[in-house]
């Protein structure tokens, strides 16, 4: 069974970029780009979350805390991606499993995803 990944991202170009990489690696990929959709838990439960550091009105840290505060989602790994490398410490404080700085090398990104999924 393919692992599923939910991308939480507002920028469609980024979504398409991540989807291409992840689908090419054999993952099922879904995305949400709306605060309302996220806050109402209007999505299928994935095996891994990928969060861009800047998401509409919520920060990546707020999203991470929101997801970790839900009993059904609290054990799902979260990867936060950001071009602001100083956010790595904040990502770890809010409960993220991993942080990936941008720009990144695709092979390193996929290796990180594999580690987080335990595959």
C-alpha positions as CSV (number, residue, x, y, z in Angstrom):
1,X,0.0,0.0,0.0
2,X,1.3,3.4,-0.9
3,X,1.7,5.9,1.9
4,X,-0.4,9.0,1.7
5,X,0.9,12.5,2.2
6,X,-1.1,15.7,2.8
7,X,0.5,18.9,1.7
8,X,-0.7,22.0,3.6
9,X,0.3,24.9,1.2
10,X,-1.3,28.0,-0.3
11,X,0.9,28.4,-3.3
12,X,-0.3,26.2,-6.2
13,X,3.1,26.2,-7.9
14,X,4.7,24.7,-4.7
15,X,1.9,22.2,-4.5
16,X,2.5,21.1,-8.1
17,X,6.2,20.9,-7.4
18,X,5.8,18.7,-4.3
19,X,3.2,16.6,-5.9
20,X,5.4,15.8,-8.9
21,X,8.3,14.7,-6.7
22,X,6.2,12.7,-4.3
23,X,4.0,11.0,-6.8
24,X,7.1,10.1,-8.8
25,X,8.4,8.5,-5.7
26,X,5.2,6.4,-5.4
27,X,3.3,8.3,-2.7
28,X,-0.4,9.2,-2.8
29,X,-0.5,12.9,-2.5
30,X,-3.4,15.2,-1.4
31,X,-3.3,18.9,-0.5
32,X,-5.3,21.5,1.2
33,X,-4.9,25.3,0.7
34,X,-7.6,26.6,2.9
35,X,-7.5,27.5,6.6
36,X,-11.2,26.6,6.9
37,X,-10.6,23.2,5.4
38,X,-7.8,22.6,7.8
39,X,-9.5,23.8,10.9
40,X,-12.7,21.7,10.2
41,X,-10.5,18.6,9.6
42,X,-12.0,18.4,6.1
43,X,-9.4,15.9,4.8
44,X,-8.6,12.2,4.7
45,X,-6.1,11.3,7.5
46,X,-2.7,10.9,5.9
47,X,0.4,9.0,6.9
48,X,2.4,12.3,6.9
49,X,1.8,16.0,6.8
50,X,4.0,18.5,4.9
51,X,3.5,22.1,6.0
52,X,4.9,25.2,4.3
53,X,6.0,27.7,6.9
54,X,3.7,30.4,5.6
55,X,0.0,29.4,5.2
56,X,-2.7,32.0,4.8
57,X,-3.5,33.4,8.3
58,X,-2.0,30.5,10.3
59,X,1.7,29.9,10.9
60,X,3.3,26.5,10.5
61,X,3.7,26.4,14.2
62,X,0.0,27.1,14.8
63,X,-0.9,24.4,12.3
64,X,1.5,21.9,13.8
65,X,0.1,22.6,17.3
66,X,-3.5,22.3,15.9
67,X,-2.8,18.9,14.4
68,X,-0.8,17.6,17.4
69,X,-3.7,18.6,19.6
70,X,-6.1,16.2,17.9
71,X,-6.0,12.7,19.3
72,X,-6.5,11.1,15.9
73,X,-3.7,13.1,14.3
74,X,-1.2,13.5,17.1
75,X,1.0,10.6,16.1
76,X,1.2,11.5,12.4
77,X,4.7,12.8,11.4
78,X,4.9,16.4,10.4
79,X,7.5,18.0,8.1
80,X,7.8,21.8,8.1
81,X,9.4,23.3,5.0
82,X,10.7,26.9,5.0
83,X,13.1,29.2,3.4
84,X,13.6,30.8,6.8
85,X,16.2,28.5,8.4
86,X,15.8,30.2,11.8
87,X,12.4,28.5,12.0
88,X,13.9,25.0,12.6
89,X,14.0,25.4,16.4
90,X,10.4,26.7,16.4
91,X,9.4,23.7,14.2
92,X,10.8,21.3,16.7
93,X,9.2,23.1,19.7
94,X,5.7,22.9,18.2
95,X,6.1,19.1,17.7
96,X,7.2,18.7,14.1
97,X,9.0,15.5,13.3
98,X,11.4,17.2,10.9
99,X,12.3,20.5,9.2
100,X,13.5,21.0,5.6
101,X,15.1,24.3,4.6
102,X,14.5,25.7,1.1
103,X,15.9,25.5,-1.4
104,X,16.6,21.8,-1.0
105,X,18.0,18.9,-3.0
106,X,15.2,16.6,-4.1
107,X,17.0,13.4,-3.0
108,X,17.5,14.8,0.5
109,X,13.8,15.8,0.6
110,X,12.8,12.2,-0.4
111,X,15.2,10.7,2.1
112,X,13.7,12.9,4.9
113,X,10.2,11.8,3.9
114,X,11.2,8.1,4.0
115,X,12.8,8.6,7.4
116,X,9.7,10.2,8.8
117,X,7.5,7.5,7.4
118,X,9.8,4.8,8.6
119,X,10.2,3.3,5.2
